Amino acid sequence: MSVSLNLKKNQESTPSAQYDVVVLGAGPYGLSVSAHLLGQGLKVATFGKVNHFWRNHMPEGMLLRSYWWASSLSDPQGKYVVARFYEDKGIEPTDPMPKELFLEYVSWFQQHAVPDVDETYISKIIHLDDGNYRVMLEDGRELISKTVVLAPGLHYYKNIPEEYSHLPSSLVSHSSDHSNLEHMKDQKVAIIGAGQAALETAALLYEQGTDVEVICRRPLHWVPMGNAKVPSWIRRIRAPKAGMGDGWKNFFQDKYPYFLHSISRERRDAMVDTTHGPAGSHWLKPRILGKVKIKESMQVVKVEEIDGKAKLTFSTGEEAVFDHIIVCTGYLPDVKSLPMLDQDIKDALQSHRGSPVLNSWFETSIPKLYFVGFSAARSFGPYYRFVLGSEAAARRATASIVRQLVGAR
């Protein structure tokens, strides 16, 4: 018998607490799923630090790209939507919503809808021979669950292009590595990228006095806004207001959040890859244009360390030296690199371009193992890259889990 089989046998003999569902993750998706599962009377354990990614991997002063009303988490009765939070605080909602206010809202939601979050991290998830899951915690506790829902944070998926990976962290970092930018005040900083994270990071650096430059392979794009001179009823017809941004395509996904799962993988991939690409919110324009140095349509062909600084060589032959480079190159799912998944799960898990292959209920190829949030976007569309998608994911995954558990009983 192999060492891994001996380990599994020993673990199966260890007494453990029993749960219907274990939820990994306490961000918007993990909390929303937990709220719906608890609303069904299930025995649920939720693990993770509440809104850890938003709190520790996004800079102070950041503003949400989504409309405030599209930033709600979800509970079964809709009692703890963001509009209710504003009402309780006695303040008027405005766009864009500050990160700090969103963090306060998420904590308020958690305290009301999922009060018993355990902030211990999960170290290992093992699929047992009887179909249940053994969940091992970093503090040594172990438990058994019939079902597992994963909503891992984006920090597991941060994408640092290979050409920058050889530089030390003192010279290159990912945009998600910074909750505060003050230590870069007196540095010369290069921002690589053209999306919201790149442009907002550049604006925040510029506004604190940092010498900052944006470098992007393509021309800048901005999230389109309707012409204020056109009557509002005409603007609503041309581009109806939607949670991911105005427009009929976004409006359709708001109304039919599961539809894209039914189309071919090729068409869905095209939508995921081409819609909601790098673009900046309209309110960033006056903070960027004419202020921050921008190199558009500029390809970096060489990255090297010279005398403790980072030297970039561009396709034009031009060179520039910086104290630090922040790569704002987004995230790439890679579920088989998630450290908490046992190797047997990774081997059995069907994936496509790094994402789990999910059925129409957010369930993976392994029974009673679910993924929601960013990990689900390749199966369900870009809607699930936004907080807005948490309600649709929570309702459908919960319906499936309840049906399975009731059927088993």
ZAMI-297851 format. One line per 5 residues: number of its first residue (from 1); their letters; for each residue x, y, z of N, C-alpha, C. Coordinates in steps of 0.05 Angstrom, whole numbers, plus 5000, padded with zeros to 4 digits. Layout:
# residues N
NUM = A = X:Y:Z:X:Y:Z:X:Y:Z; ... .
//
This chain:
# residues 409
1 = MSVSL = 5017:4976:5000:5000:5000:5000:5018:5025:5000; 5011:5045:4984:5027:5069:4982:5025:5087:5006; 5044:5105:5009:5044:5123:5032:5018:5140:5032; 5009:5150:5008:4986:5166:5007:4961:5151:5015; 4959:5125:5008:4936:5109:5016:4936:5104:5046 .
6 = NLKKN = 4960:5099:5058:4962:5096:5087:4954:5121:5101; 4962:5145:5090:4954:5170:5102:4924:5174:5101; 4912:5167:5078:4883:5170:5076:4869:5151:5096; 4879:5127:5099:4866:5108:5118:4868:5118:5146; 4891:5129:5154:4894:5140:5181:4876:5164:5185 .
11 = QESTP = 4873:5181:5164:4856:5205:5167:4827:5197:5170; 4819:5176:5156:4791:5168:5157:4784:5158:5185; 4804:5148:5200:4798:5138:5226:4798:5160:5248; 4805:5184:5240:4806:5206:5259:4779:5219:5263; 4769:5220:5288:4743:5233:5293:4743:5262:5284 .
16 = SAQYD = 4721:5270:5271:4719:5297:5260:4691:5308:5264; 4689:5335:5265:4663:5348:5264:4650:5343:5237; 4624:5341:5236:4610:5335:5211:4593:5359:5201; 4596:5365:5175:4581:5388:5164:4567:5379:5138; 4546:5394:5131:4534:5390:5105:4551:5403:5083 .
21 = VVVLG = 4561:5427:5089:4576:5442:5069:4599:5457:5083; 4622:5456:5071:4644:5474:5078:4648:5493:5056; 4650:5519:5062:4655:5540:5043:4683:5552:5048; 4699:5551:5027:4726:5563:5028:4724:5591:5016; 4730:5611:5032:4730:5638:5022:4708:5655:5036 .
26 = AGPYG = 4716:5679:5045:4698:5697:5059:4697:5724:5045; 4700:5724:5018:4696:5748:5003:4667:5749:4994; 4660:5766:4975:4632:5769:4966:4619:5743:4958; 4633:5726:4943:4620:5701:4934:4618:5680:4956; 4639:5677:4972:4638:5657:4994:4616:5665:5014 .
31 = LSVSA = 4615:5690:5021:4594:5699:5041:4566:5696:5029; 4563:5703:5004:4536:5700:4992:4526:5672:4991; 4544:5653:4982:4537:5625:4982:4530:5615:5010; 4547:5623:5029:4542:5614:5057:4515:5625:5067; 4508:5650:5061:4483:5661:5070:4459:5645:5059 .
36 = HLLGQ = 4461:5637:5034:4439:5622:5021:4437:5594:5033; 4460:5581:5037:4460:5554:5049:4449:5554:5077; 4457:5574:5093:4447:5576:5120:4417:5581:5120; 4408:5597:5100:4379:5602:5097:4363:5577:5092; 4376:5556:5082:4363:5530:5078:4365:5512:5102 .
41 = GLKVA = 4376:5521:5123:4377:5505:5148:4400:5485:5148; 4419:5488:5130:4441:5468:5129:4462:5475:5150; 4478:5454:5157:4500:5458:5175:4524:5466:5158; 4532:5491:5161:4552:5503:5143:4576:5514:5159; 4600:5509:5150:4624:5521:5161:4637:5537:5140 .
46 = TFGKV = 4642:5563:5146:4655:5581:5127:4682:5589:5138; 4703:5585:5121:4730:5591:5130:4743:5612:5112; 4758:5630:5124:4773:5651:5110:4771:5677:5124; 4789:5695:5119:4788:5721:5130:4769:5739:5114; 4751:5752:5128:4729:5767:5115:4741:5788:5097 .
51 = NHFWR = 4734:5786:5071:4742:5805:5050:4772:5811:5050; 4788:5789:5055:4816:5792:5057:4829:5805:5032; 4820:5796:5008:4833:5806:4984:4828:5836:4981; 4803:5845:4984:4796:5873:4980:4811:5890:5001; 4814:5879:5025:4826:5895:5047:4856:5896:5044 .
56 = NHMPE = 4869:5875:5035:4898:5874:5036:4912:5874:5009; 4897:5873:4987:4910:5871:4961:4899:5893:4942; 4887:5913:4953:4878:5936:4936:4885:5962:4951; 4895:5982:4937:4906:6005:4951:4885:6023:4964; 4894:6036:4986:4877:6056:4999:4870:6078:4979 .
61 = GMLLR = 4845:6087:4980:4837:6108:4962:4825:6097:4936; 4825:6071:4933:4813:6059:4908:4783:6063:4908; 4772:6066:4884:4743:6069:4880:4733:6045:4863; 4709:6036:4869:4698:6013:4854:4690:6022:4826; 4697:6005:4806:4689:6010:4779:4659:6006:4775 .
66 = SYWWA = 4647:5987:4789:4619:5981:4786:4602:6003:4799; 4577:6005:4789:4557:6023:4803:4554:6013:4832; 4547:6032:4849:4543:6024:4877:4521:6003:4880; 4500:6006:4865:4477:5988:4868:4483:5960:4856; 4505:5958:4841:4513:5932:4830:4535:5919:4847 .
71 = SSLSD = 4538:5928:4872:4559:5918:4890:4548:5904:4914; 4523:5894:4912:4511:5880:4934:4520:5851:4936; 4523:5842:4960:4525:5813:4965:4496:5803:4967; 4493:5776:4969:4466:5765:4968:4459:5748:4992; 4435:5752:5003:4424:5734:5023:4396:5726:5013 .
76 = PQGKY = 4384:5704:5023:4360:5693:5012:4336:5713:5010; 4333:5730:5030:4310:5749:5030:4318:5776:5020; 4343:5780:5012:4351:5806:5003:4350:5828:5024; 4354:5820:5049:4352:5838:5071:4377:5856:5075; 4400:5846:5064:4425:5859:5070:4439:5869:5044 .
81 = VVARF = 4423:5880:5026:4434:5892:5002:4447:5918:5009; 4463:5928:4990:4479:5952:4996:4461:5976:5001; 4437:5977:4988:4419:6000:4992:4410:6001:5021; 4405:5978:5034:4397:5977:5062:4420:5986:5080; 4445:5980:5072:4468:5988:5087:4470:6019:5087 .
86 = YEDKG = 4467:6031:5064:4467:6060:5063:4445:6072:5080; 4422:6060:5078:4399:6070:5094:4405:6068:5124; 4417:6046:5133:4423:6043:5161:4444:6064:5170; 4463:6071:5152:4483:6090:5159:4473:6119:5157; 4450:6122:5143:4439:6149:5140:4454:6166:5121 .
91 = IEPTD = 4466:6154:5100:4481:6170:5080:4470:6164:5052; 4474:6182:5034:4465:6179:5007:4486:6164:4991; 4478:6144:4976:4497:6130:4959:4506:6147:4935; 4531:6144:4928:4543:6159:4906:4561:6140:4890; 4565:6147:4865:4585:6133:4848:4608:6152:4842 .
96 = PMPKE = 4632:6141:4842:4640:6114:4848:4641:6109:4879; 4638:6084:4887:4638:6077:4915:4667:6072:4925; 4675:6085:4946:4702:6081:4957:4706:6053:4967; 4730:6043:4964:4737:6016:4974:4731:6014:5004; 4738:6034:5019:4735:6033:5048:4706:6030:5056 .
101 = LFLEY = 4688:6043:5041:4659:6040:5047:4649:6013:5039; 4660:6002:5017:4652:5975:5009:4661:5954:5030; 4685:5958:5040:4695:5940:5061:4676:5941:5086; 4668:5965:5093:4649:5968:5115:4623:5954:5110; 4613:5956:5085:4588:5942:5077:4592:5912:5079 .
106 = VSWFQ = 4613:5901:5069:4617:5872:5070:4618:5862:5099; 4631:5877:5116:4632:5869:5145:4604:5870:5157; 4589:5890:5150:4561:5893:5159:4545:5869:5149; 4548:5862:5124:4533:5839:5113:4541:5813:5128; 4567:5809:5132:4576:5785:5145:4565:5782:5173 .
111 = QHAVP = 4566:5804:5188:4556:5803:5216:4527:5796:5217; 4511:5805:5197:4483:5799:5198:4476:5772:5185; 4488:5765:5162:4480:5742:5146:4497:5717:5151; 4522:5720:5158:4540:5697:5162:4557:5703:5187; 4544:5703:5211:4558:5713:5235:4580:5695:5245 .
116 = DVDET = 4581:5670:5237:4601:5651:5249:4623:5644:5230; 4634:5663:5215:4657:5657:5198:4681:5650:5215; 4695:5628:5208:4719:5620:5221:4743:5630:5204; 4759:5648:5215:4780:5660:5199:4805:5642:5196; 4804:5617:5205:4826:5599:5201:4826:5590:5171 .
121 = YISKI = 4850:5588:5160:4852:5579:5132:4851:5549:5130; 4841:5540:5108:4840:5511:5102:4867:5504:5089; 4880:5483:5100:4906:5474:5089:4904:5452:5069; 4883:5435:5072:4881:5412:5053:4852:5403:5052; 4844:5396:5027:4818:5384:5023:4822:5357:5009 .
126 = IHLDD = 4812:5335:5021:4816:5309:5010:4789:5296:5004; 4786:5284:4981:4761:5270:4973:4764:5241:4983; 4746:5233:5000:4747:5207:5012:4732:5186:4995; 4738:5161:5001:4726:5139:4985:4696:5138:4988; 4685:5148:5010:4656:5147:5014:4642:5171:5001 .
131 = GNYRV = 4657:5188:4987:4645:5211:4974:4645:5236:4990; 4651:5235:5015:4653:5259:5032:4681:5271:5029; 4685:5294:5042:4710:5309:5041:4721:5312:5069; 4747:5307:5071:4761:5313:5096:4774:5340:5092; 4768:5359:5110:4779:5386:5109:4798:5390:5132 .
136 = MLEDG = 4823:5396:5126:4843:5400:5147:4849:5430:5149; 4850:5440:5173:4854:5468:5178:4883:5474:5187; 4892:5498:5184:4920:5505:5190:4926:5503:5220; 4905:5504:5237:4910:5502:5266:4909:5473:5275; 4907:5453:5256:4908:5425:5264:4881:5412:5266 .
141 = RELIS = 4859:5427:5266:4833:5415:5267:4826:5401:5241; 4809:5381:5242:4800:5367:5218:4770:5364:5221; 4756:5363:5198:4727:5358:5198:4719:5344:5172; 4695:5334:5172:4684:5320:5149:4661:5336:5138; 4659:5339:5112:4637:5353:5099:4627:5337:5075 .
146 = KTVVL = 4600:5337:5072:4588:5324:5049:4594:5339:5023; 4597:5365:5025:4599:5382:5002:4620:5404:5008; 4634:5413:4987:4654:5435:4990:4648:5455:4967; 4647:5481:4975:4645:5502:4956:4670:5520:4958; 4683:5524:4936:4708:5540:4936:4703:5567:4923 .
151 = APGLH = 4711:5588:4937:4711:5615:4926:4738:5628:4933; 4759:5617:4920:4786:5626:4928:4791:5655:4919; 4808:5669:4934:4814:5696:4929:4831:5699:4904; 4830:5723:4891:4845:5728:4867:4875:5726:4870; 4885:5729:4895:4914:5729:4899:4926:5702:4891 .
156 = YYKNI = 4910:5681:4891:4920:5655:4882:4926:5655:4852; 4914:5674:4837:4915:5674:4808:4930:5697:4796; 4945:5712:4812:4957:5736:4801:4977:5729:4779; 4976:5745:4758:4992:5740:4734:5015:5759:4731; 5039:5749:4734:5064:5765:4729:5077:5754:4704 .
161 = PEEYS = 5077:5769:4682:5089:5759:4657:5117:5749:4662; 5124:5728:4647:5150:5714:4650:5174:5733:4648; 5172:5753:4630:5195:5771:4626:5202:5788:4651; 5183:5790:4670:5189:5805:4694:5195:5787:4718; 5190:5761:4716:5191:5743:4739:5220:5739:4750 .
166 = HLPSS = 5240:5746:4734:5267:5742:4744:5277:5764:4762; 5262:5786:4762:5270:5809:4779:5262:5805:4808; 5278:5815:4827:5270:5812:4856:5245:5829:4862; 5232:5822:4884:5208:5836:4892:5213:5865:4899; 5238:5872:4904:5244:5901:4909:5242:5917:4883 .
171 = LVSHS = 5242:5904:4860:5241:5918:4835:5215:5914:4819; 5202:5892:4824:5177:5887:4809:5156:5875:4828; 5132:5883:4825:5110:5873:4841:5084:5873:4824; 5065:5858:4833:5038:5858:4821:5021:5879:4834; 5002:5890:4819:4984:5910:4831:4971:5901:4856 .
176 = SDHSN = 4965:5875:4859:4952:5864:4883:4970:5862:4907; 4996:5868:4903:5015:5866:4926:5014:5891:4944; 4997:5911:4937:4998:5936:4951:4971:5944:4962; 4970:5948:4989:4947:5960:5001:4952:5989:5008; 4977:5997:5005:4986:6024:5010:5009:6031:4992 .
181 = LEHMK = 5009:6055:4981:5029:6062:4961:5049:6084:4971; 5046:6091:4996:5062:6114:5007:5092:6109:5005; 5100:6084:5008:5129:6078:5007:5142:6083:4980; 5125:6088:4959:5135:6094:4933:5135:6124:4926; 5130:6140:4946:5126:6169:4941:5150:6181:4927 .
186 = DQKVA = 5174:6174:4935:5198:6187:4924:5212:6170:4902; 5198:6151:4891:5210:6133:4871:5200:6140:4843; 5214:6130:4824:5205:6131:4796:5193:6104:4789; 5167:6103:4783:5153:6078:4780:5141:6075:4752; 5144:6051:4741:5131:6044:4716:5107:6027:4722 .
191 = IIGAG = 5085:6033:4709:5060:6017:4710:5057:6003:4684; 5056:5976:4685:5053:5960:4661:5023:5951:4659; 5009:5961:4639:4981:5954:4635:4964:5978:4628; 4939:5971:4619:4921:5993:4610:4893:5990:4621; 4890:5973:4641:4863:5969:4652:4858:5987:4676 .
196 = QAALE = 4836:5982:4690:4828:5998:4713:4849:5998:4734; 4860:5975:4741:4881:5973:4762:4905:5990:4755; 4914:5988:4729:4937:6003:4721:4932:6033:4723; 4910:6042:4712:4904:6071:4710:4898:6083:4738; 4884:6068:4755:4878:6079:4781:4903:6079:4799 .
201 = TAALL = 4919:6058:4797:4944:6058:4811:4962:6081:4803; 4963:6087:4777:4978:6109:4767:4968:6136:4778; 4941:6139:4778:4929:6163:4788:4936:6167:4818; 4934:6146:4834:4939:6148:4862:4969:6155:4867; 4987:6143:4851:5015:6149:4854:5021:6178:4846 .
206 = YEQGT = 5009:6187:4824:5014:6215:4815:5004:6234:4836; 4980:6229:4848:4968:6247:4867:4983:6249:4893; 5001:6229:4899:5017:6231:4923:5045:6242:4916; 5050:6249:4891:5075:6261:4883:5096:6243:4871; 5088:6218:4866:5107:6199:4854:5111:6205:4824 .
211 = DVEVI = 5135:6201:4814:5142:6203:4786:5133:6177:4773; 5111:6176:4759:5099:6151:4750:5095:6153:4719; 5098:6130:4707:5094:6128:4678:5078:6103:4671; 5058:6105:4654:5042:6082:4646:5052:6072:4619; 5057:6046:4617:5067:6034:4592:5047:6012:4584 .
216 = CRRPL = 5036:6014:4560:5016:5994:4551:5020:5987:4522; 5015:5962:4516:5019:5951:4489:4999:5962:4469; 4976:5971:4478:4955:5980:4460:4947:6009:4468; 4931:6022:4451:4921:6048:4459:4902:6045:4483; 4900:6066:4500:4882:6065:4523:4853:6064:4513 .
221 = HWVPM = 4837:6049:4529:4808:6048:4524:4794:6057:4549; 4770:6069:4546:4755:6079:4569:4727:6067:4568; 4717:6060:4591:4689:6050:4593:4671:6071:4581; 4655:6064:4560:4638:6084:4547:4617:6095:4565; 4612:6121:4561:4590:6134:4576:4572:6147:4555 .
226 = GNAKV = 4546:6148:4561:4527:6160:4543:4531:6191:4541; 4524:6202:4518:4526:6231:4514:4505:6245:4530; 4515:6262:4548:4496:6276:4566:4478:6295:4551; 4485:6303:4527:4468:6320:4511:4444:6306:4499; 4445:6279:4498:4424:6263:4487:4403:6258:4509 .
231 = PSWIR = 4377:6261:4503:4357:6256:4524:4360:6229:4537; 4354:6227:4563:4360:6203:4578:4344:6179:4567; 4320:6183:4557:4304:6160:4547:4317:6148:4522; 4330:6165:4507:4344:6155:4483:4369:6140:4491; 4383:6151:4511:4407:6137:4521:4400:6110:4533 .
236 = RIRAP = 4377:6108:4546:4369:6082:4558:4363:6062:4536; 4352:6071:4513:4346:6053:4491:4372:6044:4478; 4390:6063:4473:4415:6056:4460:4433:6038:4477; 4435:6044:4502:4452:6030:4520:4440:6029:4548; 4422:6009:4553:4409:6008:4580:4429:6004:4602 .
241 = KAGMG = 4423:6015:4625:4441:6013:4648:4442:5985:4658; 4467:5975:4663:4471:5948:4672:4493:5947:4692; 4494:5926:4708:4513:5925:4730:4542:5925:4721; 4549:5913:4699:4577:5912:4689:4584:5936:4672; 4565:5953:4667:4569:5976:4650:4546:5978:4630 .
246 = DGWKN = 4540:6001:4621:4517:6005:4604:4520:5991:4577; 4498:5981:4566:4499:5968:4540:4481:5943:4540; 4472:5936:4516:4453:5913:4514:4466:5886:4521; 4491:5882:4514:4504:5857:4521:4506:5853:4551; 4513:5874:4565:4515:5873:4594:4487:5870:4606 .
251 = FFQDK = 4468:5884:4595:4440:5883:4605:4430:5854:4602; 4436:5841:4580:4427:5814:4575:4439:5795:4596; 4464:5798:4602:4476:5781:4622:4465:5786:4650; 4457:5811:4656:4444:5816:4681:4417:5801:4683; 4402:5800:4661:4376:5788:4662:4377:5757:4659 .
256 = YPYFL = 4398:5747:4645:4400:5718:4640:4428:5709:4648; 4433:5708:4674:4461:5704:4683:4472:5676:4678; 4455:5656:4671:4464:5629:4666:4465:5622:4636; 4456:5641:4619:4453:5634:4591:4479:5626:4577; 4500:5640:4583:4525:5635:4569:4536:5607:4574 .
261 = HSISR = 4528:5594:4595:4537:5567:4600:4526:5548:4578; 4504:5556:4565:4491:5538:4546:4503:5541:4518; 4519:5561:4513:4530:5565:4486:4556:5549:4483; 4567:5547:4459:4591:5531:4455:4615:5543:4470; 4633:5525:4477:4657:5534:4492:4673:5555:4476 .
266 = ERRDA = 4674:5551:4450:4689:5570:4433:4678:5598:4435; 4651:5600:4433:4638:5626:4434:4641:5638:4462; 4638:5622:4482:4641:5632:4509:4669:5641:4514; 4689:5626:4505:4717:5635:4508:4721:5662:4495; 4710:5665:4471:4713:5691:4457:4702:5714:4473 .
271 = MVDTT = 4679:5709:4486:4667:5730:4503:4684:5736:4527; 4693:5715:4540:4710:5719:4564:4736:5734:4557; 4747:5727:4534:4773:5739:4526:4771:5767:4515; 4748:5774:4503:4746:5799:4489:4728:5820:4501; 4709:5812:4518:4692:5832:4531:4703:5839:4558 .
276 = HGPAG = 4698:5863:4566:4708:5873:4592:4739:5870:4594; 4752:5876:4572:4781:5877:4571:4791:5901:4585; 4817:5906:4583:4829:5929:4597:4816:5956:4588; 4806:5970:4608:4793:5996:4603:4791:6011:4629; 4792:6037:4628:4790:6054:4651:4763:6067:4654 .
281 = SHWLK = 4754:6071:4678:4728:6085:4683:4730:6114:4674; 4708:6126:4666:4708:6153:4655:4717:6173:4676; 4712:6167:4702:4720:6186:4723:4750:6187:4728; 4765:6168:4715:4794:6169:4717:4807:6188:4697; 4792:6195:4676:4804:6211:4654:4816:6237:4665 .
286 = PRILG = 4801:6253:4680:4813:6279:4690:4836:6275:4709; 4839:6251:4720:4861:6246:4739:4885:6235:4725; 4882:6228:4699:4904:6215:4684:4913:6232:4661; 4894:6239:4643:4901:6252:4618:4913:6280:4623; 4936:6285:4610:4950:6310:4614:4966:6312:4639 .
291 = KVKIK = 4966:6291:4655:4981:6292:4681:5001:6269:4682; 4992:6245:4679:5009:6221:4681:5022:6216:4653; 5048:6211:4653:5062:6204:4628:5052:6176:4619; 5045:6175:4593:5034:6150:4582:5049:6143:4556; 5058:6118:4555:5069:6107:4530:5049:6086:4519 .
296 = ESMQV = 5034:6094:4499:5014:6075:4488:5027:6060:4464; 5016:6037:4458:5025:6020:4436:5055:6016:4438; 5065:6011:4462:5094:6008:4467:5099:5980:4477; 5115:5965:4463:5122:5938:4471:5148:5937:4486; 5148:5924:4510:5173:5920:4525:5186:5895:4514 .
301 = VKVEE = 5211:5897:4504:5225:5874:4493:5247:5863:4510; 5256:5879:4531:5277:5870:4548:5273:5882:4576; 5277:5866:4596:5276:5875:4624:5301:5865:4638; 5315:5883:4651:5340:5875:4664:5345:5892:4689; 5361:5881:4707:5369:5896:4731:5396:5909:4727 .
306 = IDGKA = 5397:5935:4731:5422:5950:4728:5426:5967:4752; 5448:5962:4767:5455:5978:4790:5432:5982:4810; 5417:5960:4815:5396:5961:4835:5370:5974:4825; 5369:5979:4798:5344:5989:4787:5335:5972:4763; 5311:5977:4754:5300:5962:4732:5302:5977:4706 .
311 = KLTFS = 5314:5965:4686:5317:5978:4660:5299:5965:4639; 5283:5981:4626:5265:5971:4605:5275:5980:4578; 5274:5961:4559:5281:5968:4531:5255:5963:4515; 5248:5983:4498:5223:5982:4483:5229:5974:4454; 5207:5967:4441:5209:5959:4413:5220:5981:4395 .
316 = TGEEA = 5217:6006:4403:5227:6029:4388:5257:6032:4391; 5269:6017:4410:5297:6021:4416:5302:6039:4440; 5281:6053:4448:5283:6071:4471:5288:6055:4497; 5302:6066:4516:5307:6054:4542:5298:6072:4564; 5290:6060:4587:5283:6076:4611:5290:6060:4636 .
321 = VFDHI = 5298:6074:4656:5305:6062:4682:5286:6071:4704; 5277:6052:4720:5258:6057:4741:5267:6045:4768; 5258:6058:4789:5263:6047:4816:5246:6022:4821; 5222:6022:4809:5204:5999:4813:5184:5996:4790; 5176:5971:4785:5156:5966:4764:5132:5952:4778 .
326 = IVCTG = 5108:5962:4772:5084:5949:4781:5070:5938:4756; 5067:5911:4755:5054:5899:4733:5024:5896:4740; 5008:5909:4724:4978:5909:4728:4967:5891:4705; 4975:5866:4706:4968:5848:4684:4947:5827:4692; 4932:5834:4712:4908:5818:4719:4914:5791:4731 .
331 = YLPDV = 4895:5773:4725:4895:5747:4738:4889:5725:4718; 4901:5702:4722:4896:5679:4705:4889:5655:4723; 4866:5643:4719:4858:5621:4736:4877:5597:4732; 4883:5583:4753:4900:5559:4752:4892:5542:4776; 4868:5529:4773:4857:5515:4796:4875:5492:4806 .
336 = KSLPM = 4890:5480:4788:4907:5457:4795:4932:5466:4810; 4935:5492:4814:4957:5501:4831:4948:5510:4858; 4922:5508:4863:4911:5516:4890:4923:5498:4911; 4936:5509:4931:4951:5492:4950:4934:5476:4968; 4909:5483:4972:4892:5468:4991:4880:5443:4978 .
341 = LDQDI = 4882:5439:4952:4870:5416:4939:4890:5392:4940; 4880:5370:4949:4896:5345:4949:4903:5337:4920; 4926:5324:4916:4935:5317:4890:4914:5299:4875; 4901:5282:4890:4880:5264:4878:4858:5281:4866; 4850:5303:4880:4830:5321:4869:4840:5334:4844 .
346 = KDALQ = 4864:5345:4845:4876:5358:4822:4877:5340:4797; 4884:5315:4802:4886:5296:4780:4859:5289:4768; 4838:5289:4784:4812:5281:4775:4796:5305:4764; 4804:5329:4771:4789:5353:4764:4792:5360:4735; 4769:5361:4720:4770:5370:4692:4773:5400:4691 .
351 = SHRGS = 4791:5410:4674:4795:5438:4673:4798:5446:4643; 4795:5472:4639:4798:5484:4612:4811:5511:4615; 4835:5513:4604:4850:5538:4605:4853:5548:4634; 4859:5529:4651:4864:5536:4679:4839:5537:4697; 4816:5538:4685:4791:5540:4701:4778:5513:4703 .
356 = PVLNS = 4763:5509:4725:4748:5484:4728:4725:5482:4707; 4721:5459:4696:4698:5455:4679:4674:5450:4697; 4654:5467:4695:4631:5466:4713:4605:5459:4698; 4588:5444:4711:4561:5440:4700:4544:5464:4704; 4519:5463:4696:4502:5487:4698:4494:5495:4726 .
361 = WFETS = 4504:5479:4746:4498:5485:4774:4524:5493:4789; 4546:5499:4775:4571:5507:4786:4586:5483:4799; 4578:5459:4793:4591:5435:4804:4613:5426:4785; 4635:5417:4796:4658:5407:4780:4653:5379:4771; 4673:5367:4757:4671:5339:4749:4673:5320:4773 .
366 = IPKLY = 4681:5330:4796:4681:5315:4821:4655:5320:4836; 4639:5300:4842:4613:5305:4854:4615:5320:4880; 4597:5340:4883:4594:5356:4908:4618:5374:4914; 4633:5380:4892:4654:5400:4895:4648:5422:4875; 4644:5447:4886:4635:5470:4870:4655:5492:4870 .
371 = FVGFS = 4655:5508:4849:4670:5533:4847:4652:5556:4840; 4656:5579:4853:4640:5603:4847:4660:5626:4845; 4651:5648:4833:4667:5672:4830:4685:5671:4806; 4708:5684:4808:4726:5687:4785:4732:5660:4772; 4735:5639:4788:4741:5612:4777:4720:5602:4758 .
376 = AARSF = 4695:5612:4761:4672:5603:4745:4669:5618:4719; 4684:5640:4715:4679:5657:4691:4683:5643:4665; 4701:5624:4663:4706:5610:4638:4682:5592:4631; 4667:5583:4651:4643:5567:4646:4618:5583:4643; 4616:5607:4656:4591:5622:4657:4593:5650:4645 .
381 = GPYYR = 4617:5660:4639:4620:5686:4627:4631:5707:4646; 4638:5730:4635:4651:5751:4651:4634:5763:4674; 4608:5758:4673:4591:5768:4695:4601:5760:4722; 4614:5736:4723:4623:5725:4749:4651:5735:4758; 4661:5754:4743:4685:5768:4752:4678:5792:4770 .
386 = FVLGS = 4652:5798:4771:4642:5821:4786:4626:5812:4811; 4626:5829:4831:4610:5824:4855:4581:5818:4847; 4572:5831:4827:4544:5829:4817:4536:5800:4813; 4554:5783:4805:4547:5755:4799:4544:5737:4823; 4549:5748:4847:4548:5731:4871:4520:5720:4877 .
391 = EAAAR = 4499:5736:4870:4472:5727:4876:4465:5703:4858; 4470:5705:4832:4463:5684:4813:4478:5658:4820; 4504:5661:4827:4520:5637:4834:4510:5625:4860; 4504:5641:4880:4495:5631:4906:4468:5617:4903; 4450:5628:4888:4423:5616:4886:4425:5589:4872 .
396 = RATAS = 4440:5588:4850:4440:5563:4834:4456:5541:4849; 4479:5548:4859:4495:5527:4873:4480:5517:4898; 4467:5535:4912:4451:5526:4936:4429:5508:4928; 4414:5514:4906:4393:5497:4897:4403:5469:4891; 4426:5467:4878:4437:5441:4872:4446:5425:4897 .
401 = IVRQL = 4459:5439:4915:4468:5426:4940:4444:5416:4956; 4424:5433:4959:4400:5424:4974:4387:5400:4962; 4385:5400:4935:4373:5377:4921:4388:5352:4926; 4415:5353:4925:4431:5330:4929:4430:5319:4958; 4430:5338:4977:4430:5329:5005:4402:5318:5013 .
406 = VGAR = 4381:5330:5003:4354:5320:5008:4351:5292:4996; 4361:5290:4971:4359:5264:4957:4374:5242:4972; 4397:5249:4983:4413:5229:4997:4399:5221:5023; 4385:5239:5035:4371:5233:5060:4346:5215:5055 .
//
